[in-house]
């Protein structure tokens, strides 16, 4: 008698489209979600430029296929959209998520007679659109916003922009704030008596992160017993090294390079610094809050709404090194104020930005998009 056939249902297959799968906010969040969701889904991650430097952040790589889709930087928008459609047809995902501007052509390729449900994960703007959105890109984003199954915004600022500028439908535009595992950042390192105070930053050395403003602001500090540590790697390194040496700060400013785990680095800081031209809801600010740190930042994205009320006066206008330096000097000069603000930031992070809540919300979004009654 023949054995009955066993019907093994495969987990749903999610296709992720990144221009570059380098270490960054959306890439790190994606890696964390993949690990947290376990065997609920299978994943294919496409990097259009072939950079997979964020791959080691995923623990269970057996559930993930990494693919370099070549040629997308050499063709027209229409040719790229047609090529993307062929890729989607060959991969046959149950859901496609395209991240930021780099994935828009894939959403265009999937727009007519959809091959699968799709999500436009809006991740903000690069330095060339920090002040004003490129109008040609805006037209394509408007086209995409009207046709995708859902839009995901990690910040209220970005959600509001999609509703007002791209005329996205409110019903399918989902705000899911980032989340952080607060337990990983709770234990602060014991301060060594007499050690210099540490202002610190974590982020890729990219023009949009504007580390030049941070170094300029730090150079204006009256306190000499302080150091600045910047963790991250990227194409701005040489320019930043030149700036550090020209300012005579080589003994006080250190570029730490790429750090696979930021938690031990952040635990050494006394004040966390963010100086970007453009952000939405930066994970590094949540990690600093979870570590019980006060934050000095440019007023970008949701940063001012993220931090505790007592911290908000230290969120300063972008492009103002004087205001930034003043905020940094005030916090470095007042240990009691640092402790009070740090404790309030930590409490707010625990209550509002818990990692498990972020995971549940993303899983609900994925499953809702894959329901048969979705367009």
Secondary structure, 3 states (H helix, E strand, C coil): CCCCCCCCCCCEEEEEEECCCCCCHHHHHHHHHHHHHHHHEEEEEEECCCCCCCHHHCCCHHHEEEEECCCCCCCCHHHHHHHHHHHHHHHCCCEEEEECHHHHHHHHHCCCCCCCEEEEEECCCCHHHCCCCCHHHHHHHHHHHHHCCEEEECCHHHHHHHHHHCCCCHHHEEECCCCECHHHCCCCCCCCCCCCEEEEEECCCCHHHCHHHHHHHHHCCCCCCEEEEEEECCCCHHHHHHHHHHCCCCCCEEEEECCCCCHHHHCCCCEEEECCCCCCCCHHHHHHHHCCCEEEEECCCCHHHHCCHHHHHHEECCCCHHHHHHHHHHHHCCHHHHHHHHHHHHHHHHHHCEHHHHHHHHHHHHHHHCCCCCC
